[in-house]
Amino acid sequence: MTKYDVIVIGGGAAGLSGALALARFRRSVLVIDDGTPRNAPADGVHNFLTRDGVPPGELYALGRQEVTGYGGEIAEGTVTAARRDEDGFTVELADGTTYCARRLLVTTGLTDVLPDVPGLAERWGKDVIHCPYCHGWEVRDQAIGVLATSSMAMHQVQLFRQLSDDVTLFLHTAPEPTEEQWEQLAARGIAVVQGKVEQLELANGKLAGVRLEGGVVVPRQALSIQSTVRARADFLADLGLEATLVESNGVEIGTAVQVDGMGATQVPGVFAAGNVTNPMAQVVPSAAAGLMAAGGINFDLINEETRQAVAVRSS
């Protein structure tokens, strides 16, 4: 069985960026990807200089071509387990296939857990969105709603107010705004709707409004929500590595794998980058993190190879 220098688990921006850098450094690299990127529902990737608006699938296809152009390999599949062996790691796929490598780079991303409101999932990534920086321009000047499930909605609604004069905050399950927040909302002309949201109203396959418990419908063209994110890292359990809780201002954001500045985890030889380590990262910082992790892995391998060379010379 071929033993690669590095197996990259996940073929999104972070994984392909790391694989590209490693392949260019003459490392044998295998990227294993299951073809389910987080941003698959989105029409385009934004805030990526020279690639703004490119469809996610097209971006990743270009990345694969670049990686394989330098000798890297791509395999389709889902990694279900990773174990340490005598001189590295073995990963197992859902179909039973196994691959071996000296180092691992985990870039599997995360899964969004949406609020339990009928209609959200159908329009997720289209007119139900979560990031004003990723999708805000596309819904500018529209009737925008913000579904509040925590105090984080106060930050979100002010961001969307920059993009439209018609913004409504649906308090839903979030705590009551403070007196200062009420004043800020009023000063910025942001409407506030009390009560729980029951479901979304669709018309011609698009968002048309937000229905409250009791039947009142507030017309909206776009709705922003805050998802809870879960790092896709269960397959690392046999290595003793698991995702930990991430909070912001006392609000649970989700889970992530902890790494240092070069992407190294607490398990020697295992590195991670992208959304699996940083739920807030967009495509550009994810790609940058993949590049940094590749540098960390390459230097780690060089240190190991140097020690081995010195031992041979001294023997």
Secondary structure as a PSIPRED ss2 file (coil, helix, strand):
# PSIPRED VFORMAT (PSIPRED V4.0)

   1 M C   1.000  0.000  0.000
   2 T C   1.000  0.000  0.000
   3 K E   0.000  0.000  1.000
   4 Y E   0.000  0.000  1.000
   5 D E   0.000  0.000  1.000
   6 V E   0.000  0.000  1.000
   7 I E   0.000  0.000  1.000
   8 V E   0.000  0.000  1.000
   9 I E   0.000  0.000  1.000
  10 G C   1.000  0.000  0.000
  11 G C   1.000  0.000  0.000
  12 G C   1.000  0.000  0.000
  13 A H   0.000  1.000  0.000
  14 A H   0.000  1.000  0.000
  15 G H   0.000  1.000  0.000
  16 L H   0.000  1.000  0.000
  17 S H   0.000  1.000  0.000
  18 G H   0.000  1.000  0.000
  19 A H   0.000  1.000  0.000
  20 L H   0.000  1.000  0.000
  21 A H   0.000  1.000  0.000
  22 L H   0.000  1.000  0.000
  23 A H   0.000  1.000  0.000
  24 R H   0.000  1.000  0.000
  25 F C   1.000  0.000  0.000
  26 R C   1.000  0.000  0.000
  27 R C   1.000  0.000  0.000
  28 S C   1.000  0.000  0.000
  29 V E   0.000  0.000  1.000
  30 L E   0.000  0.000  1.000
  31 V E   0.000  0.000  1.000
  32 I E   0.000  0.000  1.000
  33 D E   0.000  0.000  1.000
  34 D C   1.000  0.000  0.000
  35 G C   1.000  0.000  0.000
  36 T C   1.000  0.000  0.000
  37 P C   1.000  0.000  0.000
  38 R C   1.000  0.000  0.000
  39 N C   1.000  0.000  0.000
  40 A C   1.000  0.000  0.000
  41 P C   1.000  0.000  0.000
  42 A C   1.000  0.000  0.000
  43 D C   1.000  0.000  0.000
  44 G C   1.000  0.000  0.000
  45 V E   0.000  0.000  1.000
  46 H C   1.000  0.000  0.000
  47 N C   1.000  0.000  0.000
  48 F C   1.000  0.000  0.000
  49 L C   1.000  0.000  0.000
  50 T C   1.000  0.000  0.000
  51 R C   1.000  0.000  0.000
  52 D C   1.000  0.000  0.000
  53 G C   1.000  0.000  0.000
  54 V E   0.000  0.000  1.000
  55 P C   1.000  0.000  0.000
  56 P H   0.000  1.000  0.000
  57 G H   0.000  1.000  0.000
  58 E H   0.000  1.000  0.000
  59 L H   0.000  1.000  0.000
  60 Y H   0.000  1.000  0.000
  61 A H   0.000  1.000  0.000
  62 L H   0.000  1.000  0.000
  63 G H   0.000  1.000  0.000
  64 R H   0.000  1.000  0.000
  65 Q H   0.000  1.000  0.000
  66 E H   0.000  1.000  0.000
  67 V H   0.000  1.000  0.000
  68 T H   0.000  1.000  0.000
  69 G H   0.000  1.000  0.000
  70 Y C   1.000  0.000  0.000
  71 G C   1.000  0.000  0.000
  72 G C   1.000  0.000  0.000
  73 E E   0.000  0.000  1.000
  74 I E   0.000  0.000  1.000
  75 A E   0.000  0.000  1.000
  76 E E   0.000  0.000  1.000
  77 G C   1.000  0.000  0.000
  78 T C   1.000  0.000  0.000
  79 V E   0.000  0.000  1.000
  80 T E   0.000  0.000  1.000
  81 A E   0.000  0.000  1.000
  82 A E   0.000  0.000  1.000
  83 R E   0.000  0.000  1.000
  84 R E   0.000  0.000  1.000
  85 D E   0.000  0.000  1.000
  86 E C   1.000  0.000  0.000
  87 D C   1.000  0.000  0.000
  88 G E   0.000  0.000  1.000
  89 F E   0.000  0.000  1.000
  90 T E   0.000  0.000  1.000
  91 V E   0.000  0.000  1.000
  92 E E   0.000  0.000  1.000
  93 L E   0.000  0.000  1.000
  94 A C   1.000  0.000  0.000
  95 D C   1.000  0.000  0.000
  96 G C   1.000  0.000  0.000
  97 T C   1.000  0.000  0.000
  98 T E   0.000  0.000  1.000
  99 Y E   0.000  0.000  1.000
 100 C E   0.000  0.000  1.000
 101 A E   0.000  0.000  1.000
 102 R E   0.000  0.000  1.000
 103 R E   0.000  0.000  1.000
 104 L E   0.000  0.000  1.000
 105 L E   0.000  0.000  1.000
 106 V E   0.000  0.000  1.000
 107 T C   1.000  0.000  0.000
 108 T C   1.000  0.000  0.000
 109 G C   1.000  0.000  0.000
 110 L E   0.000  0.000  1.000
 111 T E   0.000  0.000  1.000
 112 D E   0.000  0.000  1.000
 113 V E   0.000  0.000  1.000
 114 L C   1.000  0.000  0.000
 115 P C   1.000  0.000  0.000
 116 D C   1.000  0.000  0.000
 117 V C   1.000  0.000  0.000
 118 P C   1.000  0.000  0.000
 119 G C   1.000  0.000  0.000
 120 L H   0.000  1.000  0.000
 121 A H   0.000  1.000  0.000
 122 E H   0.000  1.000  0.000
 123 R H   0.000  1.000  0.000
 124 W E   0.000  0.000  1.000
 125 G C   1.000  0.000  0.000
 126 K C   1.000  0.000  0.000
 127 D C   1.000  0.000  0.000
 128 V E   0.000  0.000  1.000
 129 I E   0.000  0.000  1.000
 130 H C   1.000  0.000  0.000
 131 C C   1.000  0.000  0.000
 132 P H   0.000  1.000  0.000
 133 Y H   0.000  1.000  0.000
 134 C H   0.000  1.000  0.000
 135 H H   0.000  1.000  0.000
 136 G C   1.000  0.000  0.000
 137 W H   0.000  1.000  0.000
 138 E H   0.000  1.000  0.000
 139 V H   0.000  1.000  0.000
 140 R C   1.000  0.000  0.000
 141 D C   1.000  0.000  0.000
 142 Q C   1.000  0.000  0.000
 143 A C   1.000  0.000  0.000
 144 I E   0.000  0.000  1.000
 145 G E   0.000  0.000  1.000
 146 V E   0.000  0.000  1.000
 147 L E   0.000  0.000  1.000
 148 A C   1.000  0.000  0.000
 149 T C   1.000  0.000  0.000
 150 S C   1.000  0.000  0.000
 151 S C   1.000  0.000  0.000
 152 M C   1.000  0.000  0.000
 153 A H   0.000  1.000  0.000
 154 M H   0.000  1.000  0.000
 155 H H   0.000  1.000  0.000
 156 Q H   0.000  1.000  0.000
 157 V H   0.000  1.000  0.000
 158 Q H   0.000  1.000  0.000
 159 L H   0.000  1.000  0.000
 160 F H   0.000  1.000  0.000
 161 R H   0.000  1.000  0.000
 162 Q C   1.000  0.000  0.000
 163 L C   1.000  0.000  0.000
 164 S C   1.000  0.000  0.000
 165 D C   1.000  0.000  0.000
 166 D C   1.000  0.000  0.000
 167 V E   0.000  0.000  1.000
 168 T E   0.000  0.000  1.000
 169 L E   0.000  0.000  1.000
 170 F E   0.000  0.000  1.000
 171 L C   1.000  0.000  0.000
 172 H C   1.000  0.000  0.000
 173 T C   1.000  0.000  0.000
 174 A C   1.000  0.000  0.000
 175 P C   1.000  0.000  0.000
 176 E C   1.000  0.000  0.000
 177 P C   1.000  0.000  0.000
 178 T C   1.000  0.000  0.000
 179 E H   0.000  1.000  0.000
 180 E H   0.000  1.000  0.000
 181 Q H   0.000  1.000  0.000
 182 W H   0.000  1.000  0.000
 183 E H   0.000  1.000  0.000
 184 Q H   0.000  1.000  0.000
 185 L H   0.000  1.000  0.000
 186 A H   0.000  1.000  0.000
 187 A H   0.000  1.000  0.000
 188 R C   1.000  0.000  0.000
 189 G C   1.000  0.000  0.000
 190 I C   1.000  0.000  0.000
 191 A E   0.000  0.000  1.000
 192 V E   0.000  0.000  1.000
 193 V E   0.000  0.000  1.000
 194 Q C   1.000  0.000  0.000
 195 G C   1.000  0.000  0.000
 196 K C   1.000  0.000  0.000
 197 V E   0.000  0.000  1.000
 198 E E   0.000  0.000  1.000
 199 Q E   0.000  0.000  1.000
 200 L E   0.000  0.000  1.000
 201 E E   0.000  0.000  1.000
 202 L E   0.000  0.000  1.000
 203 A E   0.000  0.000  1.000
 204 N C   1.000  0.000  0.000
 205 G C   1.000  0.000  0.000
 206 K E   0.000  0.000  1.000
 207 L E   0.000  0.000  1.000
 208 A E   0.000  0.000  1.000
 209 G E   0.000  0.000  1.000
 210 V E   0.000  0.000  1.000
 211 R E   0.000  0.000  1.000
 212 L E   0.000  0.000  1.000
 213 E C   1.000  0.000  0.000
 214 G C   1.000  0.000  0.000
 215 G C   1.000  0.000  0.000
 216 V C   1.000  0.000  0.000
 217 V E   0.000  0.000  1.000
 218 V E   0.000  0.000  1.000
 219 P E   0.000  0.000  1.000
 220 R C   1.000  0.000  0.000
 221 Q C   1.000  0.000  0.000
 222 A E   0.000  0.000  1.000
 223 L E   0.000  0.000  1.000
 224 S E   0.000  0.000  1.000
 225 I C   1.000  0.000  0.000
 226 Q C   1.000  0.000  0.000
 227 S C   1.000  0.000  0.000
 228 T E   0.000  0.000  1.000
 229 V E   0.000  0.000  1.000
 230 R E   0.000  0.000  1.000
 231 A E   0.000  0.000  1.000
 232 R C   1.000  0.000  0.000
 233 A C   1.000  0.000  0.000
 234 D H   0.000  1.000  0.000
 235 F H   0.000  1.000  0.000
 236 L H   0.000  1.000  0.000
 237 A H   0.000  1.000  0.000
 238 D H   0.000  1.000  0.000
 239 L H   0.000  1.000  0.000
 240 G C   1.000  0.000  0.000
 241 L C   1.000  0.000  0.000
 242 E C   1.000  0.000  0.000
 243 A C   1.000  0.000  0.000
 244 T E   0.000  0.000  1.000
 245 L E   0.000  0.000  1.000
 246 V E   0.000  0.000  1.000
 247 E E   0.000  0.000  1.000
 248 S E   0.000  0.000  1.000
 249 N C   1.000  0.000  0.000
 250 G C   1.000  0.000  0.000
 251 V E   0.000  0.000  1.000
 252 E E   0.000  0.000  1.000
 253 I E   0.000  0.000  1.000
 254 G E   0.000  0.000  1.000
 255 T E   0.000  0.000  1.000
 256 A E   0.000  0.000  1.000
 257 V C   1.000  0.000  0.000
 258 Q C   1.000  0.000  0.000
 259 V C   1.000  0.000  0.000
 260 D C   1.000  0.000  0.000
 261 G C   1.000  0.000  0.000
 262 M C   1.000  0.000  0.000
 263 G C   1.000  0.000  0.000
 264 A E   0.000  0.000  1.000
 265 T C   1.000  0.000  0.000
 266 Q C   1.000  0.000  0.000
 267 V C   1.000  0.000  0.000
 268 P C   1.000  0.000  0.000
 269 G C   1.000  0.000  0.000
 270 V E   0.000  0.000  1.000
 271 F E   0.000  0.000  1.000
 272 A E   0.000  0.000  1.000
 273 A C   1.000  0.000  0.000
 274 G H   0.000  1.000  0.000
 275 N H   0.000  1.000  0.000
 276 V H   0.000  1.000  0.000
 277 T C   1.000  0.000  0.000
 278 N C   1.000  0.000  0.000
 279 P C   1.000  0.000  0.000
 280 M C   1.000  0.000  0.000
 281 A C   1.000  0.000  0.000
 282 Q C   1.000  0.000  0.000
 283 V H   0.000  1.000  0.000
 284 V H   0.000  1.000  0.000
 285 P H   0.000  1.000  0.000
 286 S H   0.000  1.000  0.000
 287 A H   0.000  1.000  0.000
 288 A H   0.000  1.000  0.000
 289 A H   0.000  1.000  0.000
 290 G H   0.000  1.000  0.000
 291 L H   0.000  1.000  0.000
 292 M H   0.000  1.000  0.000
 293 A H   0.000  1.000  0.000
 294 A H   0.000  1.000  0.000
 295 G H   0.000  1.000  0.000
 296 G H   0.000  1.000  0.000
 297 I H   0.000  1.000  0.000
 298 N H   0.000  1.000  0.000
 299 F H   0.000  1.000  0.000
 300 D H   0.000  1.000  0.000
 301 L H   0.000  1.000  0.000
 302 I H   0.000  1.000  0.000
 303 N H   0.000  1.000  0.000
 304 E H   0.000  1.000  0.000
 305 E H   0.000  1.000  0.000
 306 T H   0.000  1.000  0.000
 307 R H   0.000  1.000  0.000
 308 Q H   0.000  1.000  0.000
 309 A H   0.000  1.000  0.000
 310 V H   0.000  1.000  0.000
 311 A H   0.000  1.000  0.000
 312 V H   0.000  1.000  0.000
 313 R H   0.000  1.000  0.000
 314 S H   0.000  1.000  0.000
 315 S C   1.000  0.000  0.000
